[in-house]
Amino acid sequence: MTETTFTFRVDETLKAAFAEAAKANDRTGAQLLRDYMRDFVRKQQEATDYDAWFQAEVRAGIDEANAGDTVSAEEVEAEAEAWRAEARRKLAGFAS
């Protein structure tokens, strides 16, 4: 891995407090900053990946709907009622 220097300005009080907090955790400020940077990059990649997945799912749903591959409200309600009835049956079994 090729390393490079990253320089930035920070308030002296914040730098001192950060260095002290890092030392209290047996870490250097540089180690923590690298960890924070890796975590930030990872979270950004996860968000990008999720957005791409979500957009693909929405696109697939729109394509299915446009192709007529849909379920009527009555069918959805009938299936939901069957689930509710099953849940009530199971709950009644626990109560007795």
VMD Tcl script that builds the backbone (N, CA, C; Angstrom):
set m [mol new atoms 288]
animate dup $m
set s [atomselect $m all]
$s set {name element resname resid chain x y z} {
  {N N MET 1 A 0.844 -1.164 0.000}
  {CA C MET 1 A 0.000 0.000 0.000}
  {C C MET 1 A 0.895 1.234 0.000}
  {N N THR 2 A 0.662 2.095 -0.955}
  {CA C THR 2 A 1.396 3.351 -1.011}
  {C C THR 2 A 0.760 4.327 -0.048}
  {N N GLU 3 A 1.587 4.973 0.736}
  {CA C GLU 3 A 1.076 5.943 1.707}
  {C C GLU 3 A 1.410 7.353 1.259}
  {N N THR 4 A 0.578 8.278 1.678}
  {CA C THR 4 A 0.787 9.685 1.383}
  {C C THR 4 A 0.461 10.498 2.625}
  {N N THR 5 A 0.875 11.723 2.633}
  {CA C THR 5 A 0.613 12.597 3.773}
  {C C THR 5 A -0.649 13.399 3.511}
  {N N PHE 6 A -1.446 13.546 4.553}
  {CA C PHE 6 A -2.694 14.312 4.497}
  {C C PHE 6 A -2.548 15.422 5.528}
  {N N THR 7 A -2.502 16.648 5.086}
  {CA C THR 7 A -2.305 17.781 5.988}
  {C C THR 7 A -3.558 18.647 5.995}
  {N N PHE 8 A -3.978 19.052 7.195}
  {CA C PHE 8 A -5.118 19.961 7.299}
  {C C PHE 8 A -4.992 20.786 8.559}
  {N N ARG 9 A -5.720 21.863 8.605}
  {CA C ARG 9 A -5.677 22.764 9.752}
  {C C ARG 9 A -6.794 22.410 10.719}
  {N N VAL 10 A -6.466 22.519 12.003}
  {CA C VAL 10 A -7.442 22.244 13.052}
  {C C VAL 10 A -7.114 23.136 14.246}
  {N N ASP 11 A -8.119 23.512 14.972}
  {CA C ASP 11 A -7.937 24.314 16.168}
  {C C ASP 11 A -7.006 23.587 17.145}
  {N N GLU 12 A -6.078 24.318 17.736}
  {CA C GLU 12 A -5.083 23.721 18.638}
  {C C GLU 12 A -5.744 23.023 19.820}
  {N N THR 13 A -6.800 23.620 20.361}
  {CA C THR 13 A -7.495 23.009 21.503}
  {C C THR 13 A -8.114 21.669 21.110}
  {N N LEU 14 A -8.723 21.627 19.943}
  {CA C LEU 14 A -9.305 20.367 19.461}
  {C C LEU 14 A -8.215 19.331 19.221}
  {N N LYS 15 A -7.104 19.759 18.624}
  {CA C LYS 15 A -5.997 18.826 18.370}
  {C C LYS 15 A -5.483 18.237 19.676}
  {N N ALA 16 A -5.299 19.067 20.676}
  {CA C ALA 16 A -4.782 18.594 21.968}
  {C C ALA 16 A -5.765 17.636 22.626}
  {N N ALA 17 A -7.049 17.991 22.604}
  {CA C ALA 17 A -8.062 17.117 23.209}
  {C C ALA 17 A -8.138 15.784 22.468}
  {N N PHE 18 A -8.033 15.847 21.137}
  {CA C PHE 18 A -8.081 14.623 20.338}
  {C C PHE 18 A -6.876 13.742 20.643}
  {N N ALA 19 A -5.704 14.328 20.695}
  {CA C ALA 19 A -4.484 13.565 20.992}
  {C C ALA 19 A -4.571 12.938 22.374}
  {N N GLU 20 A -5.095 13.673 23.336}
  {CA C GLU 20 A -5.248 13.146 24.696}
  {C C GLU 20 A -6.248 11.985 24.726}
  {N N ALA 21 A -7.369 12.149 24.033}
  {CA C ALA 21 A -8.377 11.079 23.995}
  {C C ALA 21 A -7.820 9.844 23.284}
  {N N ALA 22 A -7.060 10.062 22.211}
  {CA C ALA 22 A -6.454 8.939 21.491}
  {C C ALA 22 A -5.483 8.200 22.401}
  {N N LYS 23 A -4.635 8.961 23.103}
  {CA C LYS 23 A -3.651 8.347 24.001}
  {C C LYS 23 A -4.348 7.556 25.106}
  {N N ALA 24 A -5.468 8.059 25.610}
  {CA C ALA 24 A -6.219 7.359 26.651}
  {C C ALA 24 A -6.755 6.015 26.153}
  {N N ASN 25 A -6.856 5.881 24.819}
  {CA C ASN 25 A -7.316 4.634 24.224}
  {C C ASN 25 A -6.173 3.861 23.578}
  {N N ASP 26 A -4.946 4.173 23.993}
  {CA C ASP 26 A -3.740 3.510 23.476}
  {C C ASP 26 A -3.669 3.544 21.955}
  {N N ARG 27 A -4.052 4.684 21.396}
  {CA C ARG 27 A -3.990 4.878 19.947}
  {C C ARG 27 A -3.331 6.218 19.682}
  {N N THR 28 A -2.848 6.378 18.490}
  {CA C THR 28 A -2.361 7.693 18.088}
  {C C THR 28 A -3.485 8.406 17.346}
  {N N GLY 29 A -3.363 9.709 17.269}
  {CA C GLY 29 A -4.347 10.464 16.501}
  {C C GLY 29 A -4.374 10.015 15.053}
  {N N ALA 30 A -3.206 9.736 14.487}
  {CA C ALA 30 A -3.130 9.286 13.095}
  {C C ALA 30 A -3.861 7.957 12.898}
  {N N GLN 31 A -3.706 7.040 13.851}
  {CA C GLN 31 A -4.416 5.760 13.747}
  {C C GLN 31 A -5.917 5.980 13.749}
  {N N LEU 32 A -6.376 6.823 14.657}
  {CA C LEU 32 A -7.819 7.078 14.732}
  {C C LEU 32 A -8.328 7.775 13.480}
  {N N LEU 33 A -7.577 8.735 12.981}
  {CA C LEU 33 A -8.016 9.428 11.764}
  {C C LEU 33 A -8.093 8.461 10.582}
  {N N ARG 34 A -7.112 7.557 10.478}
  {CA C ARG 34 A -7.185 6.556 9.405}
  {C C ARG 34 A -8.415 5.673 9.580}
  {N N ASP 35 A -8.700 5.264 10.828}
  {CA C ASP 35 A -9.901 4.451 11.089}
  {C C ASP 35 A -11.166 5.207 10.696}
  {N N TYR 36 A -11.233 6.481 11.080}
  {CA C TYR 36 A -12.411 7.283 10.753}
  {C C TYR 36 A -12.569 7.433 9.245}
  {N N MET 37 A -11.464 7.646 8.560}
  {CA C MET 37 A -11.518 7.789 7.104}
  {C C MET 37 A -11.994 6.494 6.446}
  {N N ARG 38 A -11.445 5.357 6.892}
  {CA C ARG 38 A -11.884 4.066 6.341}
  {C C ARG 38 A -13.370 3.838 6.587}
  {N N ASP 39 A -13.809 4.149 7.801}
  {CA C ASP 39 A -15.216 3.961 8.154}
  {C C ASP 39 A -16.111 4.860 7.303}
  {N N PHE 40 A -15.705 6.101 7.117}
  {CA C PHE 40 A -16.491 7.023 6.307}
  {C C PHE 40 A -16.596 6.535 4.863}
  {N N VAL 41 A -15.471 6.122 4.293}
  {CA C VAL 41 A -15.459 5.623 2.914}
  {C C VAL 41 A -16.336 4.374 2.805}
  {N N ARG 42 A -16.228 3.466 3.795}
  {CA C ARG 42 A -17.046 2.245 3.781}
  {C C ARG 42 A -18.530 2.590 3.829}
  {N N LYS 43 A -18.916 3.508 4.717}
  {CA C LYS 43 A -20.328 3.894 4.828}
  {C C LYS 43 A -20.833 4.542 3.544}
  {N N GLN 44 A -20.002 5.355 2.928}
  {CA C GLN 44 A -20.403 5.984 1.669}
  {C C GLN 44 A -20.603 4.932 0.584}
  {N N GLN 45 A -19.718 3.933 0.539}
  {CA C GLN 45 A -19.847 2.874 -0.459}
  {C C GLN 45 A -21.103 2.051 -0.207}
  {N N GLU 46 A -21.375 1.756 1.070}
  {CA C GLU 46 A -22.588 1.015 1.407}
  {C C GLU 46 A -23.833 1.792 0.993}
  {N N ALA 47 A -23.825 3.100 1.220}
  {CA C ALA 47 A -24.970 3.929 0.836}
  {C C ALA 47 A -25.137 3.943 -0.679}
  {N N THR 48 A -24.022 4.052 -1.402}
  {CA C THR 48 A -24.071 4.034 -2.861}
  {C C THR 48 A -24.587 2.691 -3.366}
  {N N ASP 49 A -24.090 1.609 -2.776}
  {CA C ASP 49 A -24.535 0.268 -3.168}
  {C C ASP 49 A -26.020 0.080 -2.883}
  {N N TYR 50 A -26.474 0.540 -1.716}
  {CA C TYR 50 A -27.885 0.409 -1.358}
  {C C TYR 50 A -28.754 1.215 -2.321}
  {N N ASP 51 A -28.335 2.439 -2.627}
  {CA C ASP 51 A -29.111 3.259 -3.559}
  {C C ASP 51 A -29.234 2.581 -4.920}
  {N N ALA 52 A -28.133 2.005 -5.396}
  {CA C ALA 52 A -28.164 1.303 -6.686}
  {C C ALA 52 A -29.101 0.104 -6.611}
  {N N TRP 53 A -29.036 -0.664 -5.521}
  {CA C TRP 53 A -29.924 -1.814 -5.354}
  {C C TRP 53 A -31.384 -1.351 -5.309}
  {N N PHE 54 A -31.656 -0.321 -4.524}
  {CA C PHE 54 A -33.023 0.167 -4.364}
  {C C PHE 54 A -33.585 0.656 -5.702}
  {N N GLN 55 A -32.790 1.416 -6.443}
  {CA C GLN 55 A -33.236 1.904 -7.742}
  {C C GLN 55 A -33.517 0.748 -8.701}
  {N N ALA 56 A -32.691 -0.287 -8.656}
  {CA C ALA 56 A -32.919 -1.460 -9.512}
  {C C ALA 56 A -34.214 -2.169 -9.121}
  {N N GLU 57 A -34.479 -2.261 -7.811}
  {CA C GLU 57 A -35.725 -2.896 -7.348}
  {C C GLU 57 A -36.948 -2.092 -7.793}
  {N N VAL 58 A -36.871 -0.779 -7.667}
  {CA C VAL 58 A -37.980 0.075 -8.098}
  {C C VAL 58 A -38.183 -0.066 -9.603}
  {N N ARG 59 A -37.078 -0.035 -10.332}
  {CA C ARG 59 A -37.166 -0.185 -11.795}
  {C C ARG 59 A -37.814 -1.523 -12.164}
  {N N ALA 60 A -37.410 -2.591 -11.471}
  {CA C ALA 60 A -37.990 -3.913 -11.750}
  {C C ALA 60 A -39.479 -3.918 -11.432}
  {N N GLY 61 A -39.866 -3.285 -10.333}
  {CA C GLY 61 A -41.290 -3.219 -9.980}
  {C C GLY 61 A -42.094 -2.443 -10.997}
  {N N ILE 62 A -41.545 -1.331 -11.463}
  {CA C ILE 62 A -42.240 -0.540 -12.492}
  {C C ILE 62 A -42.367 -1.347 -13.770}
  {N N ASP 63 A -41.295 -2.036 -14.145}
  {CA C ASP 63 A -41.336 -2.874 -15.360}
  {C C ASP 63 A -42.394 -3.973 -15.227}
  {N N GLU 64 A -42.471 -4.602 -14.052}
  {CA C GLU 64 A -43.486 -5.640 -13.836}
  {C C GLU 64 A -44.888 -5.052 -13.927}
  {N N ALA 65 A -45.081 -3.909 -13.309}
  {CA C ALA 65 A -46.400 -3.267 -13.358}
  {C C ALA 65 A -46.760 -2.886 -14.784}
  {N N ASN 66 A -45.803 -2.338 -15.523}
  {CA C ASN 66 A -46.055 -1.969 -16.917}
  {C C ASN 66 A -46.367 -3.182 -17.779}
  {N N ALA 67 A -45.828 -4.347 -17.401}
  {CA C ALA 67 A -46.076 -5.585 -18.147}
  {C C ALA 67 A -47.382 -6.253 -17.705}
  {N N GLY 68 A -48.054 -5.652 -16.717}
  {CA C GLY 68 A -49.325 -6.211 -16.250}
  {C C GLY 68 A -49.174 -7.268 -15.177}
  {N N ASP 69 A -47.974 -7.453 -14.667}
  {CA C ASP 69 A -47.721 -8.453 -13.629}
  {C C ASP 69 A -48.006 -7.831 -12.265}
  {N N THR 70 A -49.285 -7.704 -11.954}
  {CA C THR 70 A -49.712 -7.061 -10.713}
  {C C THR 70 A -50.674 -7.963 -9.960}
  {N N VAL 71 A -50.943 -7.596 -8.723}
  {CA C VAL 71 A -51.888 -8.315 -7.877}
  {C C VAL 71 A -52.978 -7.313 -7.488}
  {N N SER 72 A -54.207 -7.733 -7.571}
  {CA C SER 72 A -55.292 -6.812 -7.248}
  {C C SER 72 A -55.349 -6.553 -5.743}
  {N N ALA 73 A -55.979 -5.451 -5.391}
  {CA C ALA 73 A -56.159 -5.111 -3.980}
  {C C ALA 73 A -56.949 -6.203 -3.265}
  {N N GLU 74 A -57.910 -6.787 -3.944}
  {CA C GLU 74 A -58.717 -7.855 -3.345}
  {C C GLU 74 A -57.858 -9.077 -3.028}
  {N N GLU 75 A -56.945 -9.423 -3.937}
  {CA C GLU 75 A -56.058 -10.558 -3.692}
  {C C GLU 75 A -55.121 -10.285 -2.515}
  {N N VAL 76 A -54.607 -9.069 -2.442}
  {CA C VAL 76 A -53.720 -8.696 -1.341}
  {C C VAL 76 A -54.483 -8.777 -0.024}
  {N N GLU 77 A -55.708 -8.232 0.003}
  {CA C GLU 77 A -56.502 -8.245 1.231}
  {C C GLU 77 A -56.858 -9.667 1.641}
  {N N ALA 78 A -57.170 -10.525 0.684}
  {CA C ALA 78 A -57.506 -11.915 1.003}
  {C C ALA 78 A -56.293 -12.628 1.620}
  {N N GLU 79 A -55.120 -12.388 1.060}
  {CA C GLU 79 A -53.914 -13.022 1.606}
  {C C GLU 79 A -53.602 -12.468 2.994}
  {N N ALA 80 A -53.763 -11.161 3.168}
  {CA C ALA 80 A -53.516 -10.556 4.479}
  {C C ALA 80 A -54.509 -11.080 5.511}
  {N N GLU 81 A -55.729 -11.257 5.118}
  {CA C GLU 81 A -56.732 -11.800 6.049}
  {C C GLU 81 A -56.377 -13.227 6.438}
  {N N ALA 82 A -55.869 -14.007 5.498}
  {CA C ALA 82 A -55.437 -15.366 5.818}
  {C C ALA 82 A -54.288 -15.334 6.825}
  {N N TRP 83 A -53.344 -14.404 6.653}
  {CA C TRP 83 A -52.233 -14.267 7.607}
  {C C TRP 83 A -52.762 -13.872 8.980}
  {N N ARG 84 A -53.686 -12.917 9.006}
  {CA C ARG 84 A -54.239 -12.479 10.290}
  {C C ARG 84 A -54.977 -13.623 10.983}
  {N N ALA 85 A -55.752 -14.389 10.215}
  {CA C ALA 85 A -56.494 -15.517 10.783}
  {C C ALA 85 A -55.529 -16.548 11.367}
  {N N GLU 86 A -54.453 -16.814 10.660}
  {CA C GLU 86 A -53.447 -17.766 11.146}
  {C C GLU 86 A -52.797 -17.247 12.422}
  {N N ALA 87 A -52.487 -15.953 12.458}
  {CA C ALA 87 A -51.890 -15.362 13.657}
  {C C ALA 87 A -52.858 -15.444 14.829}
  {N N ARG 88 A -54.136 -15.162 14.588}
  {CA C ARG 88 A -55.134 -15.263 15.658}
  {C C ARG 88 A -55.245 -16.693 16.161}
  {N N ARG 89 A -55.193 -17.668 15.232}
  {CA C ARG 89 A -55.280 -19.074 15.615}
  {C C ARG 89 A -54.089 -19.453 16.495}
  {N N LYS 90 A -52.896 -19.010 16.121}
  {CA C LYS 90 A -51.702 -19.331 16.907}
  {C C LYS 90 A -51.746 -18.648 18.272}
  {N N LEU 91 A -52.200 -17.393 18.312}
  {CA C LEU 91 A -52.302 -16.689 19.586}
  {C C LEU 91 A -53.321 -17.353 20.503}
  {N N ALA 92 A -54.412 -17.808 19.919}
  {CA C ALA 92 A -55.434 -18.493 20.722}
  {C C ALA 92 A -54.866 -19.773 21.309}
  {N N GLY 93 A -53.981 -20.445 20.583}
  {CA C GLY 93 A -53.344 -21.666 21.082}
  {C C GLY 93 A -52.427 -21.389 22.260}
  {N N PHE 94 A -51.815 -20.230 22.297}
  {CA C PHE 94 A -50.953 -19.862 23.413}
  {C C PHE 94 A -51.764 -19.485 24.641}
  {N N ALA 95 A -52.940 -18.937 24.410}
  {CA C ALA 95 A -53.770 -18.464 25.530}
  {C C ALA 95 A -54.417 -19.608 26.289}
  {N N SER 96 A -54.589 -20.717 25.628}
  {CA C SER 96 A -55.278 -21.823 26.332}
  {C C SER 96 A -54.362 -22.728 27.080}
}
mol reanalyze $m
mol bondsrecalc $m
mol representation Tube
mol addrep $m
